[in-house]
Amino acid sequence: MRVTLFGTRGSVAAPGPETAGYGGNTSAVEVCGKDGTILVLDAGTGIRRLGLQVLSSIPRIDILLTHLHMDHIQGLGFFGPLYNPGIEVHIWGPSSSTLSLEARLSRYLSPPLFPVHLRDLPRLTCHPVPRTPFDVGPFHVRTALICHPGPTVGYRIEAKEGIVAYLSDHEPALGLRNGQWPGKDWISGYDLAMEADLLIHDAQYTDEQYKRCLGWGHSTYQHAFEFAARVGAKEIIPFHHDPSHDDATLDFLLEEAVRRCQPGFKVSGGREGAVFEVGLS
């Protein structure tokens, strides 16, 4: 399966030479199966460009939302396939204790925030998660609640070629006790990411930023690497970059984390436009 990054930021970053390498769009990732099945992970601003590349002849697209913070849904209304009556769109995402997924999304896709009502989209179906595993084309998808403020889920996508785990906004280090990781049953997201071939994981903060933002639902590079080691991931993509971090800062954080942690797995930069083929090796 092919994984393409269309947006990797935690909030929109100002475009310019300082962010040209990593890009400035918020979370949106395409997972494409050999048969052409498309899963879209989150609907940040990057989903608009993703939508421009979707063939109008494709019969179905599934959008898997981790949560409904604005940076993860602000591109949804600009996703072209939503308005194509020939394309069936399924949105999977968390409801709350009081509102369904449709009701929660309708708060954004309705005036005054947006001119089009969710109910007026031609072929849209919403599904609440977490739920029992489900299949979309060749993909077997597992979901679970993970550590981030508000109802937030992570995704595990399994196919014959391998496993992709997506934990875009995640703070597993809240479970640390005296600097030590607990047993696997007490680590948020462990079952979703276990032995993943490709792990896309939050790495928003520097160590100093994390001290000020404990409990905000995000990770440092070191925490992301330690989590990857605990779950036995084969490759990690640090993700959900802070908008204040330019290309030079992100390169430094990545290199410094590799130097400090000496990971036994592959590390790849989370750059917009990067493409990963799972199952070729």
LUMBADREN-348001 format. One line per 3 residues: number of its first residue (from 1); their letters; for each residue x, y, z of N, C-alpha, C. Coordinates in Angstrom, 3 decimals. Example, Ala and Ser with C-alpha at 12.3 -4.5 7.8 and 13.67 -1.06 7.14 Angstrom:
1> as> 13.190:-5.690:7.800:12.300:-4.500:7.800:13.200:-3.300:7.800 | 12.850:-2.250:7.080:13.670:-1.060:7.140:12.900:0.030:7.870
This chain:
1> mrv> 0.835:-1.195:0.000:0.000:0.000:0.000:0.870:1.244:0.000 | 0.327:2.300:-0.541:1.070:3.550:-0.660:0.521:4.575:0.321 | 1.417:5.221:1.057:1.044:6.242:2.042:1.651:7.571:1.600
4> tlf> 0.816:8.606:1.446:1.287:9.909:0.996:0.884:10.972:2.011 | 1.832:11.815:2.395:1.575:12.879:3.358:1.167:14.148:2.613 | -0.032:14.665:2.911:-0.512:15.902:2.299:-0.539:17.064:3.293
7> gtr> -0.470:16.773:4.578:-0.427:17.799:5.610:0.124:17.188:6.876 | 1.080:17.877:7.522:1.772:17.281:8.667:1.849:18.197:9.883 | 1.235:19.378:9.816:1.359:20.352:10.902:0.247:20.214:11.935
10> gsv> 0.530:20.749:13.130:-0.474:20.812:14.181:-1.342:22.044:14.071 | -0.885:23.037:13.326:-1.656:24.225:12.998:-1.005:24.807:11.764 | -1.734:25.561:10.976:-1.198:26.050:9.711:0.039:26.902:9.953
13> aap> 1.113:26.592:9.229:2.351:27.365:9.320:2.441:28.319:8.143 | 3.035:29.459:8.375:3.164:30.461:7.313:4.002:29.903:6.169 | 3.515:29.990:4.919:4.294:29.481:3.790:5.498:30.362:3.509
16> gpe> 6.552:29.776:3.023:7.753:30.527:2.702:8.943:29.597:2.651 | 10.119:30.111:2.351:11.300:29.258:2.255:11.642:28.552:3.557 | 11.230:29.130:4.690:11.546:28.514:5.987:10.754:27.228:6.229
19> tag> 9.611:27.074:5.535:8.774:25.880:5.735:8.570:25.106:4.434 | 9.357:25.411:3.417:9.151:24.800:2.103:9.370:23.289:2.122 | 10.291:22.825:2.965:10.599:21.395:2.982:9.540:20.557:3.661
22> ygg> 9.090:21.015:4.828:8.107:20.255:5.596:6.674:20.651:5.278 | 6.474:21.822:4.702:5.134:22.256:4.345:4.411:22.902:5.502 | 3.256:23.507:5.190:2.530:24.243:6.205:1.104:23.797:6.438
25> nts> 0.643:22.740:5.757:-0.745:22.285:5.899:-0.931:21.386:7.110 | -2.163:21.373:7.618:-2.471:20.515:8.766:-2.868:19.111:8.312 | -2.993:18.226:9.271:-3.003:16.777:9.086:-3.933:16.253:7.993
28> ave> -3.356:15.550:7.040:-4.096:14.832:6.006:-3.145:13.833:5.363 | -3.518:12.564:5.398:-2.678:11.483:4.884:-3.530:10.556:4.032 | -3.021:10.187:2.874:-3.722:9.245:2.001:-3.083:7.862:2.115
31> vcg> -3.918:6.845:2.271:-3.482:5.456:2.218:-4.205:4.812:1.049 | -3.450:4.336:0.087:-4.033:3.801:-1.146:-3.688:2.322:-1.293 | -4.703:1.495:-1.510:-4.495:0.074:-1.699:-4.162:-0.258:-3.143
34> kdg> -3.691:-1.477:-3.364:-3.332:-1.899:-4.718:-4.521:-1.884:-5.661 | -5.724:-2.047:-5.104:-6.927:-2.064:-5.939:-7.493:-0.660:-6.157 | -6.820:0.366:-5.641:-7.285:1.739:-5.803:-8.125:2.267:-4.653
37> til> -8.425:1.426:-3.648:-9.170:1.888:-2.477:-8.411:3.005:-1.780 | -9.126:4.073:-1.408:-8.493:5.223:-0.762:-9.059:5.442:0.635 | -8.156:5.497:1.597:-8.477:5.960:2.940:-7.794:7.305:3.136
40> vld> -8.490:8.238:3.754:-7.914:9.537:4.074:-7.898:9.683:5.585 | -6.712:9.883:6.140:-6.558:10.028:7.582:-6.558:11.508:7.929 | -7.614:11.946:8.585:-7.845:13.324:9.004:-8.123:14.244:7.813
43> agt> -8.724:15.402:8.144:-9.204:16.327:7.113:-8.741:17.743:7.383 | -7.422:17.863:7.681:-6.838:19.185:7.822:-6.738:19.881:6.475 | -6.053:21.004:6.422:-6.005:21.787:5.191:-5.365:21.020:4.030
46> gir> -4.527:20.045:4.335:-3.899:19.265:3.275:-4.868:18.444:2.460 | -6.092:18.214:2.965:-7.043:17.367:2.253:-7.544:18.030:0.970 | -7.456:19.352:0.899:-7.903:20.025:-0.334:-7.049:19.588:-1.519
49> rlg> -5.729:19.633:-1.359:-4.840:19.227:-2.457:-4.987:17.736:-2.746 | -5.202:16.952:-1.690:-5.440:15.519:-1.881:-6.659:15.308:-2.775 | -7.730:16.051:-2.494:-8.959:15.909:-3.263:-8.797:16.253:-4.729
52> lqv> -7.908:17.189:-5.030:-7.684:17.576:-6.419:-7.060:16.448:-7.234 | -6.427:15.494:-6.561:-5.761:14.398:-7.254:-6.624:13.137:-7.357 | -7.804:13.167:-6.745:-8.690:11.995:-6.784:-9.430:11.940:-8.114
55> lss> -9.394:10.816:-8.765:-10.107:10.647:-10.025:-11.610:10.696:-9.790 | -12.315:11.377:-10.666:-13.769:11.498:-10.513:-14.479:10.171:-10.707 | -13.775:9.188:-11.251:-14.388:7.884:-11.509:-14.321:6.943:-10.311
58> ipr> -13.601:7.331:-9.257:-13.501:6.443:-8.096:-14.866:6.359:-7.419 | -15.314:5.148:-7.042:-16.681:5.022:-6.509:-16.839:5.414:-5.044 | -15.743:5.331:-4.245:-15.899:5.516:-2.802:-14.600:6.025:-2.193
61> idi> -14.739:6.873:-1.184:-13.610:7.340:-0.378:-14.023:7.297:1.088 | -13.111:6.843:1.942:-13.367:6.809:3.381:-12.419:7.764:4.091 | -12.994:8.658:4.905:-12.220:9.625:5.686:-12.247:9.189:7.147
64> llt> -11.072:8.974:7.728:-10.954:8.497:9.099:-10.444:9.647:9.972 | -11.338:10.230:10.759:-10.983:11.356:11.619:-10.540:10.860:12.991 | -9.412:11.387:13.464:-8.971:11.026:14.813:-9.798:11.740:15.871
67> hlh> -10.091:13.026:15.625:-10.890:13.831:16.552:-11.337:15.079:15.808 | -12.096:15.918:16.490:-12.726:17.030:15.799:-12.158:18.390:16.188 | -10.913:18.437:16.644:-10.259:19.728:16.807:-10.106:20.362:15.426
70> mdh> -10.153:21.687:15.374:-10.280:22.382:14.103:-9.170:22.049:13.112 | -7.938:21.876:13.601:-6.841:21.614:12.671:-6.990:20.274:11.958 | -7.909:19.425:12.433:-8.100:18.116:11.804:-9.357:18.036:10.945
73> iqg> -10.163:19.096:10.944:-11.367:19.088:10.102:-11.510:20.343:9.257 | -10.578:21.311:9.381:-10.785:22.591:8.722:-10.713:22.513:7.202 | -10.186:21.428:6.663:-10.162:21.279:5.210:-11.333:20.495:4.658
76> lgf> -12.166:19.941:5.540:-13.221:19.027:5.103:-14.163:19.660:4.084 | -14.598:20.877:4.333:-15.534:21.533:3.433:-14.950:21.865:2.075 | -13.627:21.783:1.949:-12.957:22.097:0.691:-12.472:20.841:-0.033
79> fgp> -12.965:19.691:0.408:-12.592:18.409:-0.200:-13.540:18.138:-1.359 | -13.066:18.310:-2.589:-13.900:18.252:-3.785:-14.794:17.033:-3.912 | -14.282:15.805:-3.629:-15.126:14.614:-3.792:-16.410:14.625:-2.975
82> lyn> -16.470:15.435:-1.909:-17.703:15.521:-1.111:-18.884:16.013:-1.943 | -18.608:16.777:-2.988:-19.672:17.401:-3.772:-19.944:16.662:-5.073 | -19.250:15.567:-5.289:-19.429:14.762:-6.501:-20.477:13.685:-6.227
85> pgi> -21.653:13.754:-6.855:-22.694:12.755:-6.578:-22.337:11.351:-7.045 | -21.273:11.244:-7.825:-20.842:9.920:-8.267:-19.928:9.218:-7.287 | -19.513:9.928:-6.224:-18.587:9.351:-5.247:-19.282:9.191:-3.897
88> evh> -19.224:8.002:-3.372:-19.763:7.704:-2.041:-18.678:8.033:-1.012 | -18.983:8.935:-0.073:-18.007:9.335:0.948:-18.482:8.852:2.317 | -17.596:8.154:3.004:-17.879:7.676:4.360:-16.913:8.369:5.318
91> iwg> -17.462:8.972:6.368:-16.639:9.616:7.386:-16.748:8.816:8.680 | -15.598:8.419:9.191:-15.509:7.691:10.458:-14.856:8.622:11.477 | -15.460:8.740:12.648:-14.896:9.623:13.658:-15.634:9.495:14.978
94> pss> -15.097:10.104:16.040:-15.688:9.933:17.368:-16.913:10.818:17.601 | -17.915:10.239:18.203:-19.026:11.018:18.744:-18.620:11.483:20.140 | -19.502:12.191:20.819:-19.228:12.573:22.210:-20.268:11.905:23.098
97> stl> -20.229:12.197:24.375:-21.200:11.592:25.288:-22.604:12.151:25.073 | -22.698:13.281:24.374:-24.006:13.916:24.187:-24.400:14.115:22.724 | -23.426:14.075:21.800:-23.722:14.370:20.399:-23.192:13.275:19.478
100> sle> -23.948:12.985:18.430:-23.497:12.039:17.418:-22.392:12.670:16.577 | -21.710:11.853:15.788:-20.692:12.376:14.895:-21.295:13.379:13.921 | -22.474:13.067:13.366:-23.134:13.983:12.426:-23.411:15.337:13.083
103> arl> -23.911:15.302:14.312:-24.235:16.549:15.007:-22.981:17.364:15.296 | -21.917:16.690:15.649:-20.677:17.396:15.940:-20.111:18.038:14.680 | -20.108:17.298:13.566:-19.595:17.848:12.315:-20.483:18.965:11.780
106> sry> -21.773:18.868:12.052:-22.711:19.885:11.572:-22.465:21.244:12.208 | -21.822:21.253:13.371:-21.483:22.534:13.996:-20.485:23.316:13.139 | -19.662:22.588:12.395:-18.691:23.241:11.511:-19.268:23.418:10.109
109> lsp> -19.845:22.362:9.553:-20.392:22.440:8.196:-21.825:22.962:8.247 | -21.935:24.226:8.569:-23.214:24.936:8.585:-22.898:26.413:8.811 | -23.790:27.325:8.373:-23.583:28.748:8.648:-23.589:28.994:10.165
112> plf> -22.838:29.969:10.666:-22.049:30.940:9.907:-20.628:30.519:9.601 | -20.211:29.324:10.064:-18.828:28.918:9.848:-18.581:28.424:8.426 | -19.634:27.886:7.780:-19.469:27.362:6.419:-20.804:27.490:5.694
115> pvh> -20.786:27.804:4.394:-22.048:28.075:3.700:-22.864:26.836:3.340 | -22.249:25.659:3.380:-22.927:24.423:2.987:-23.244:23.600:4.229 | -24.471:23.095:4.324:-24.858:22.221:5.430:-24.374:20.793:5.176
118> lrd> -23.961:20.131:6.242:-23.563:18.729:6.140:-24.679:17.897:5.513 | -25.914:18.175:5.889:-27.047:17.380:5.414:-27.279:17.519:3.908 | -26.710:18.552:3.296:-26.930:18.783:1.868:-25.881:18.129:0.980
121> lpr> -24.890:17.498:1.567:-23.881:16.812:0.760:-24.506:15.562:0.150 | -24.202:15.275:-1.135:-25.005:14.305:-1.880:-24.945:12.855:-1.409 | -23.745:12.320:-1.105:-23.656:10.889:-0.785:-22.706:10.684:0.389
124> ltc> -23.105:11.173:1.534:-22.262:11.127:2.724:-22.895:10.252:3.789 | -22.066:9.360:4.372:-22.500:8.513:5.484:-21.489:8.646:6.608 | -21.969:8.830:7.839:-21.090:8.960:9.004:-21.155:7.705:9.869
127> hpv> -20.010:7.322:10.416:-19.918:6.131:11.267:-19.156:6.487:12.536 | -19.703:6.185:13.716:-18.975:6.487:14.953:-17.857:5.483:15.215 | -16.766:5.993:15.746:-15.674:5.156:16.242:-15.285:5.697:17.624
130> prt> -14.685:4.872:18.495:-14.225:3.506:18.251:-15.375:2.518:18.151 | -15.095:1.415:17.486:-16.083:0.375:17.257:-15.347:-0.916:16.981 | -16.086:-1.995:16.764:-15.451:-3.250:16.400:-14.719:-3.069:15.070
133> pfd> -13.684:-3.865:14.809:-12.936:-3.715:13.554:-13.855:-3.797:12.337 | -13.479:-3.082:11.291:-14.276:-3.065:10.069:-13.352:-3.118:8.857 | -13.912:-3.489:7.730:-13.143:-3.635:6.500:-13.579:-2.596:5.477
136> vgp> -12.597:-2.034:4.784:-12.839:-1.153:3.642:-11.944:-1.655:2.515 | -12.532:-2.257:1.498:-11.733:-2.842:0.437:-10.748:-3.844:1.017 | -9.446:-3.705:0.698:-8.452:-4.664:1.199:-7.968:-4.344:2.609
139> fhv> -8.493:-3.286:3.211:-7.995:-2.827:4.510:-8.868:-3.336:5.657 | -8.214:-3.807:6.708:-8.869:-4.171:7.955:-8.489:-3.097:8.968 | -9.480:-2.366:9.489:-9.227:-1.184:10.304:-9.638:-1.439:11.749
142> rta> -8.717:-1.143:12.657:-8.996:-1.221:14.087:-8.878:0.160:14.702 | -9.719:0.439:15.675:-9.753:1.754:16.314:-9.753:1.612:17.829 | -9.273:2.653:18.501:-9.326:2.683:19.966:-9.128:4.118:20.425
145> lic> -9.698:4.430:21.579:-9.458:5.730:22.194:-8.004:5.841:22.634 | -7.411:7.024:22.438:-6.036:7.254:22.847:-5.955:8.534:23.677 | -4.792:8.763:24.259:-4.610:9.852:25.213:-4.435:11.193:24.506
148> hpg> -5.528:11.979:24.484:-5.549:13.328:23.932:-6.841:13.972:24.420 | -6.845:15.273:24.717:-8.063:15.896:25.250:-9.264:15.740:24.315 | -10.409:15.386:24.890:-11.622:15.156:24.100:-11.609:13.772:23.486
151> ptv> -12.747:13.320:22.946:-12.789:11.994:22.324:-11.839:11.932:21.127 | -10.812:11.093:21.239:-9.783:10.979:20.203:-9.455:9.519:19.983 | -9.359:9.124:18.723:-9.070:7.731:18.401:-7.796:7.646:17.566
154> gyr> -7.156:6.494:17.644:-6.053:6.142:16.763:-6.518:5.035:15.834 | -5.780:4.847:14.749:-6.164:3.862:13.740:-5.019:2.895:13.453 | -5.391:1.650:13.262:-4.469:0.609:12.805:-5.040:0.053:11.508
157> iea> -4.304:0.161:10.434:-4.764:-0.264:9.113:-3.917:-1.453:8.677 | -4.562:-2.585:8.541:-3.865:-3.811:8.184:-4.233:-4.228:6.761 | -3.243:-4.671:6.007:-3.445:-5.213:4.666:-2.417:-6.314:4.463
160> keg> -2.510:-7.013:3.345:-1.557:-8.092:3.082:-0.127:-7.572:3.062 | 0.040:-6.326:2.622:1.380:-5.776:2.495:2.009:-5.404:3.829 | 1.181:-5.102:4.819:1.734:-4.685:6.097:0.740:-3.892:6.927
163> iva> 1.263:-3.183:7.923:0.445:-2.477:8.909:0.881:-1.022:9.005 | -0.100:-0.124:8.950:0.131:1.296:9.175:-0.634:1.702:10.431 | 0.044:2.349:11.362:-0.610:2.870:12.568:-0.547:4.393:12.525
166> yls> -1.688:5.026:12.835:-1.792:6.482:12.757:-2.254:7.017:14.102 | -1.329:7.679:14.808:-1.633:8.303:16.101:-1.137:9.738:16.024 | -1.910:10.552:15.360:-1.486:11.904:15.032:-1.359:12.790:16.257
169> dhe> -2.341:12.781:17.136:-2.337:13.566:18.364:-2.353:12.586:19.532 | -1.220:12.446:20.220:-1.106:11.354:21.185:-0.039:11.701:22.220 | -0.365:11.459:23.485:0.560:11.737:24.586:0.707:10.506:25.483
172> pal> 1.365:9.469:24.979:1.512:8.256:25.802:2.377:8.482:27.031 | 3.228:9.513:27.013:4.127:9.740:28.146:3.401:10.150:29.413 | 2.111:10.471:29.342:1.357:10.735:30.567:1.307:9.501:31.457
175> glr> 1.546:8.336:30.874:1.535:7.105:31.656:2.856:6.780:32.317 | 3.901:7.596:32.095:5.201:7.341:32.711:5.119:7.446:34.231 | 5.822:6.562:34.906:5.901:6.582:36.365:7.363:6.662:36.763
178> ngq> 7.753:7.808:37.340:9.156:8.029:37.699:10.072:7.838:36.499 | 9.594:8.302:35.353:10.402:8.234:34.140:10.412:6.884:33.470 | 9.651:5.928:33.989:9.646:4.577:33.432:8.313:4.285:32.749
181> wpg> 8.390:3.570:31.631:7.165:3.173:30.947:6.511:2.014:31.697 | 5.189:2.027:31.816:4.482:0.933:32.495:4.411:-0.291:31.590 | 3.747:-1.335:32.064:3.522:-2.502:31.229:2.689:-2.151:30.017
184> kdw> 2.779:-2.971:28.993:2.153:-2.640:27.711:0.653:-2.397:27.831 | -0.019:-3.094:28.749:-1.467:-2.930:28.884:-1.848:-1.549:29.403 | -0.869:-0.792:29.890:-1.152:0.522:30.447:-0.610:1.647:29.565
187> isg> -0.143:1.317:28.366:0.381:2.331:27.453:-0.689:2.660:26.419 | -1.106:3.914:26.384:-2.102:4.345:25.399:-1.615:4.046:23.988 | -2.475:3.438:23.191:-2.170:3.186:21.785:-1.325:1.969:21.509
190> ydl> -0.954:1.218:22.546:-0.027:0.090:22.356:-0.566:-0.930:21.352 | -1.799:-1.375:21.541:-2.346:-2.417:20.669:-2.492:-1.938:19.225 | -2.759:-0.645:19.043:-2.901:-0.124:17.683:-1.571:-0.110:16.943
193> ame> -0.503:0.211:17.647:0.791:0.417:16.996:1.705:-0.805:17.044 | 1.327:-1.856:17.758:2.194:-3.008:17.960:2.687:-3.584:16.641 | 4.016:-3.622:16.490:4.700:-4.213:15.339:4.244:-3.613:14.013
196> adl> 3.893:-2.329:14.034:3.501:-1.654:12.796:4.696:-1.536:11.855 | 4.442:-1.706:10.585:5.493:-1.490:9.590:5.775:-0.006:9.424 | 4.734:0.816:9.582:4.883:2.263:9.479:4.032:2.909:10.563
199> lih> 4.671:3.662:11.436:3.992:4.350:12.527:4.073:5.857:12.290 | 2.917:6.483:12.136:2.838:7.936:12.013:2.423:8.464:13.379 | 3.320:9.194:14.035:3.091:9.517:15.448:3.420:10.969:15.773
202> daq> 2.619:11.534:16.625:2.805:12.893:17.136:4.217:13.099:17.675 | 4.822:14.237:17.263:6.123:14.647:17.805:6.181:16.169:17.774 | 5.206:16.815:18.387:5.053:18.256:18.226:6.075:19.078:18.999
205> ytd> 6.432:18.636:20.211:7.131:19.533:21.120:8.622:19.250:21.253 | 9.358:20.306:21.574:10.701:20.133:22.114:10.549:19.728:23.579 | 11.664:19.333:24.190:11.608:18.958:25.602:11.148:20.136:26.464
208> eqy> 11.620:21.339:26.161:11.249:22.520:26.941:9.776:22.873:26.745 | 9.300:22.773:25.516:7.884:23.052:25.265:6.993:22.065:26.006 | 7.415:20.814:26.043:6.586:19.794:26.688:6.410:20.076:28.180
211> krc> 7.440:20.606:28.830:7.335:20.930:30.255:6.208:21.926:30.506 | 6.000:22.834:29.555:4.959:23.855:29.707:3.597:23.368:29.234 | 3.574:22.256:28.486:2.336:21.805:27.843:1.954:20.391:28.251
214> lgw> 2.393:19.976:29.429:2.062:18.647:29.922:0.542:18.477:29.997 | 0.045:17.392:29.413:-1.386:17.130:29.440:-2.147:17.706:28.263 | -1.449:18.365:27.352:-2.121:18.958:26.195:-2.348:17.942:25.078
217> ghs> -1.808:16.734:25.229:-2.115:15.676:24.280:-1.110:15.464:23.176 | 0.134:15.945:23.371:1.142:15.809:22.325:2.449:15.255:22.890 | 3.372:14.932:21.997:4.603:14.249:22.381:5.837:15.024:21.942
220> tyq> 6.963:14.650:22.514:8.263:15.088:22.020:8.798:14.022:21.069 | 9.883:14.352:20.364:10.521:13.343:19.516:10.971:12.154:20.362 | 11.568:12.416:21.526:12.054:11.321:22.350:10.914:10.417:22.805
223> haf> 9.800:11.016:23.234:8.664:10.194:23.652:8.129:9.364:22.488 | 8.091:9.956:21.297:7.620:9.222:20.121:8.545:8.054:19.815 | 9.847:8.288:19.918:10.811:7.218:19.641:10.716:6.117:20.697
226> efa> 10.579:6.515:21.953:10.465:5.513:23.019:9.199:4.686:22.838 | 8.099:5.346:22.451:6.858:4.618:22.189:7.056:3.642:21.034 | 7.699:4.087:19.968:7.940:3.220:18.819:8.762:1.996:19.210
229> arv> 9.751:2.210:20.076:10.571:1.084:20.529:9.748:0.109:21.358 | 8.869:0.637:22.222:8.052:-0.224:23.074:7.113:-1.108:22.250 | 6.555:-0.541:21.173:5.572:-1.291:20.390:6.224:-2.129:19.295
232> gak> 7.533:-1.965:19.084:8.221:-2.754:18.066:7.947:-2.305:16.643 | 7.753:-0.990:16.453:7.511:-0.472:15.102:8.778:-0.582:14.258 | 8.590:-0.772:12.961:9.730:-0.916:12.045:10.183:0.426:11.473
235> eii> 9.276:1.389:11.395:9.607:2.713:10.873:8.655:3.726:11.500 | 9.197:4.910:11.821:8.364:5.961:12.391:8.489:7.232:11.555 | 7.365:7.931:11.425:7.328:9.255:10.820:6.889:10.235:11.907
238> pfh> 7.787:11.083:12.408:7.365:12.132:13.355:6.377:13.075:12.661 | 5.316:13.455:13.362:4.160:14.084:12.721:3.591:15.167:13.622 | 2.646:15.944:13.081:1.947:16.996:13.813:2.935:18.042:14.310
241> hdp> 3.741:18.561:13.369:4.792:19.518:13.710:4.213:20.830:14.242 | 4.913:21.412:15.195:4.515:22.708:15.724:4.634:23.765:14.616 | 3.651:24.656:14.480:3.712:25.657:13.408:4.866:26.638:13.562
244> shd> 5.407:26.760:14.770:6.526:27.684:14.977:7.869:27.083:14.598 | 7.896:25.799:14.272:9.157:25.135:13.945:9.404:25.191:12.440 | 10.457:25.891:12.049:10.792:25.954:10.626:11.563:24.702:10.220
247> dat> 11.944:24.640:8.942:12.615:23.446:8.437:13.902:23.147:9.194 | 14.689:24.195:9.472:15.956:23.991:10.168:15.730:23.419:11.568 | 14.708:23.919:12.259:14.402:23.421:13.600:13.972:21.963:13.550
250> ldf> 13.103:21.620:12.602:12.624:20.243:12.492:13.761:19.285:12.124 | 14.649:19.720:11.235:15.809:18.885:10.911:16.667:18.658:12.153 | 16.881:19.713:12.931:17.702:19.591:14.140:17.054:18.655:15.148
253> lle> 15.746:18.821:15.380:15.060:17.978:16.355:15.129:16.501:15.955 | 14.973:16.242:14.667:15.037:14.861:14.188:16.437:14.289:14.378 | 17.451:15.035:13.963:18.829:14.551:14.070:19.242:14.369:15.528
256> eav> 18.836:15.315:16.381:19.192:15.226:17.788:18.508:14.034:18.457 | 17.259:13.777:18.103:16.540:12.634:18.682:17.170:11.315:18.246 | 17.582:11.238:17.005:18.255:10.022:16.523:19.582:9.832:17.264
259> rrc> 20.311:10.918:17.452:21.599:10.820:18.151:21.403:10.368:19.592 | 20.411:10.927:20.259:20.187:10.613:21.670:19.606:9.221:21.866 | 18.645:8.846:21.031:17.888:7.609:21.254:18.493:6.394:20.563
262> qpg> 19.310:6.634:19.529:19.896:5.522:18.773:18.843:4.453:18.457 | 17.792:4.828:17.736:16.684:3.890:17.504:17.092:2.685:16.663 | 16.462:1.566:16.981:16.703:0.348:16.210:15.705:0.175:15.086
265> fkv> 15.042:1.248:14.698:14.062:1.229:13.622:14.361:2.389:12.683 | 13.750:2.371:11.523:13.968:3.430:10.536:13.212:4.681:10.947 | 13.805:5.844:10.711:13.179:7.127:11.003:13.128:7.946:9.712
268> sgg> 11.950:8.448:9.374:11.779:9.249:8.163:11.122:10.571:8.524 | 11.582:11.664:7.924:11.025:12.976:8.201:9.596:13.091:7.693 | 8.741:13.736:8.479:7.340:13.924:8.091:7.186:15.149:7.214
271> reg> 7.488:15.020:5.941:7.457:16.133:4.997:6.251:16.023:4.075 | 5.613:17.136:3.819:4.511:17.151:2.854:4.988:16.641:1.507 | 4.182:15.767:0.903:4.535:15.208:-0.392:5.323:13.920:-0.317
274> avf> 5.805:13.565:0.879:6.561:12.324:1.015:5.663:11.124:0.762 | 6.197:10.125:0.078:5.445:8.916:-0.270:6.172:7.712:0.302 | 5.437:6.811:0.923:5.995:5.612:1.535:5.281:4.383:0.980
277> evg> 6.049:3.413:0.549:5.471:2.163:0.041:5.645:1.094:1.105 | 4.545:0.612:1.642:4.582:-0.410:2.683:4.470:-1.778:2.020 | 5.437:-2.642:2.303:5.367:-3.995:1.771:6.260:-4.252:0.580
280> ls> 7.119:-3.289:0.224:8.015:-3.511:-0.920:9.262:-4.274:-0.531 | 9.725:-4.105:0.714:10.959:-4.756:1.131:10.698:-6.196:1.555
